[in-house]
Structure formats: C-alpha cells, structure tokens
Amino acid sequence: MVNMSYALCPKCGDEAFSKAQVKEIFGFRTRKSGKQNVGQTLPQSNCKKCRARIQKQRRRLGLQVSR
C-alpha cells in the first residue's frame, strides 16, 4: 500500500509529512494502466517545482512535452 501522507522528491530532496502537504508540494496522479491497482491514486514522484523545471528544459530543447 502506498503511503499517502509522506513523499520525498528524488531530484531535490523536498519532503511532505501529511496528506495536505503531499497534495500541495507533489500533487496526486491516478494509475491508468498496469496489471494491478488501475485507478489507484498515488502521489507524484517528483515535486511540482522539479516537474516544472523538467518541462521547461524539455521545451527549451524542443522536445515533446508530455501532458
């Protein structure tokens, strides 16, 4: 089972210690495919700041930005 009240960004080390902080700093996603747990809500792996930085770098390089 996924811990919805704690998250750690692997890029910058930001941490969230409650579900409200996870929502604010990381956001959530819904698993759309796979063999198990389709539709399960999960915290994003990277914090919002790091995801935005990655998207900006991809745009600057002319790479496709996923949505």
TORVEX-971469 format. One record per atom (N, C-alpha, C): residue number from 0; atom name; x, y, z. Coordinates in steps of 0.02 Angstrom, whole numbers. Each point is the difference from the previous one (the first is absolute). Layout:
TORVEX-971469
NUM,CA,X,Y,Z
...
//
This chain:
TORVEX-971469
0,N,42,-59,0
0,CA,-42,59,0
0,C,44,62,0
1,N,-21,50,-37
1,CA,38,62,-6
1,C,-15,46,59
2,N,53,31,26
2,CA,-8,48,55
2,C,-21,67,-29
3,N,-62,21,13
3,CA,-26,62,-28
3,C,19,61,43
4,N,31,-11,57
4,CA,15,56,45
4,C,75,14,5
5,N,40,-28,-46
5,CA,71,14,-2
5,C,25,-6,-72
6,N,41,46,-20
6,CA,31,-3,-67
6,C,68,34,3
7,N,47,-25,-40
7,CA,67,27,-4
7,C,18,7,-74
8,N,20,60,-20
8,CA,19,12,-70
8,C,71,-27,-11
9,N,8,-44,-49
9,CA,67,-28,-13
9,C,48,51,-32
10,N,-26,53,-28
10,CA,42,50,-33
10,C,29,51,48
11,N,-44,30,43
11,CA,23,55,42
11,C,-2,-16,75
12,N,-32,-54,19
12,CA,-2,-19,70
12,C,-57,31,40
13,N,-45,38,-32
13,CA,-57,28,36
13,C,-41,-57,29
14,N,-28,11,60
14,CA,-40,-50,34
14,C,-67,28,19
15,N,-50,-44,3
15,CA,-66,17,25
15,C,-19,-52,53
16,N,-29,24,55
16,CA,-12,-44,57
16,C,-74,-9,17
17,N,-44,27,-42
17,CA,-72,-9,10
17,C,-34,-4,-68
18,N,-61,-25,-2
18,CA,-35,-5,-63
18,C,-10,69,-31
19,N,-13,51,42
19,CA,-9,68,-26
19,C,65,26,-31
20,N,57,-13,33
20,CA,64,22,-28
20,C,16,-38,-64
21,N,-15,-65,-2
21,CA,12,-39,-61
21,C,-40,30,-58
22,N,-63,17,14
22,CA,-42,30,-52
22,C,28,67,-24
23,N,22,41,47
23,CA,26,67,-16
23,C,67,-2,-36
24,N,47,-41,24
24,CA,68,0,-25
24,C,9,-47,-60
25,N,-34,-58,1
25,CA,11,-51,-51
25,C,-59,-8,-48
26,N,-60,1,27
26,CA,-59,-15,-40
26,C,-10,-75,-4
27,N,-57,-20,-27
27,CA,-17,-71,-6
27,C,-11,-17,-73
28,N,5,-63,-16
28,CA,-15,-26,-66
28,C,-42,-63,8
29,N,-34,-19,-53
29,CA,-40,-62,1
29,C,33,-50,-47
30,N,12,-59,25
30,CA,31,-53,-41
30,C,-50,-20,-54
31,N,21,5,-63
31,CA,-45,-12,-56
31,C,11,-67,-34
32,N,57,-32,13
32,CA,12,-64,-33
32,C,42,-45,46
33,N,9,-60,-20
33,CA,38,-48,39
33,C,-42,-61,15
34,N,31,-49,30
34,CA,-35,-62,14
34,C,-42,5,64
35,N,21,44,46
35,CA,-34,5,64
35,C,-15,73,17
36,N,-48,9,43
36,CA,-14,65,31
36,C,-15,56,-50
37,N,-31,-15,-57
37,CA,-19,52,-47
37,C,-52,44,34
38,N,8,66,-6
38,CA,-45,47,32
38,C,23,21,70
39,N,54,-29,24
39,CA,27,18,66
39,C,30,70,-2
40,N,-13,40,51
40,CA,29,67,6
40,C,67,-5,35
41,N,51,31,-30
41,CA,68,-3,26
41,C,30,71,2
42,N,46,12,46
42,CA,36,64,-1
42,C,47,2,-61
43,N,9,59,-29
43,CA,49,7,-54
43,C,69,-15,29
44,N,45,-26,-41
44,CA,68,-16,23
44,C,41,62,12
45,N,-1,47,-47
45,CA,38,62,6
45,C,-45,56,24
46,N,28,47,37
46,CA,-39,57,24
46,C,-19,44,-60
47,N,-49,44,11
47,CA,-24,43,-54
47,C,54,45,-28
48,N,45,25,44
48,CA,54,44,-24
48,C,47,-38,-48
49,N,18,-61,18
49,CA,45,-39,-43
49,C,-34,-20,-65
50,N,-65,-18,3
50,CA,-36,-18,-61
50,C,-3,61,-47
51,N,-12,59,28
51,CA,-2,61,-41
51,C,68,15,-31
52,N,53,-9,38
52,CA,68,11,-25
52,C,15,-49,-57
53,N,-20,-63,7
53,CA,11,-50,-52
53,C,-38,19,-64
54,N,-63,21,8
54,CA,-40,20,-58
54,C,32,60,-36
55,N,24,48,39
55,CA,31,60,-29
55,C,63,-20,-40
56,N,40,-45,28
56,CA,61,-22,-36
56,C,-19,-36,-64
57,N,-52,-42,3
57,CA,-21,-36,-60
57,C,-24,48,-55
58,N,-38,52,20
58,CA,-24,49,-48
58,C,59,37,-32
59,N,49,19,41
59,CA,58,37,-25
59,C,39,-43,-51
60,N,3,-65,11
60,CA,36,-44,-45
60,C,-42,-21,-60
61,N,-64,20,-1
61,CA,-43,-17,-56
61,C,-27,-71,3
62,N,3,-30,59
62,CA,-26,-67,8
62,C,-74,3,15
63,N,-35,-54,-16
63,CA,-72,-2,13
63,C,-13,1,75
64,N,-49,41,20
64,CA,-18,6,70
64,C,-61,-44,11
65,N,5,-48,45
65,CA,-56,-45,14
65,C,-51,33,45
66,N,-61,-19,-7
66,CA,-54,27,42
66,C,-38,-55,33
//
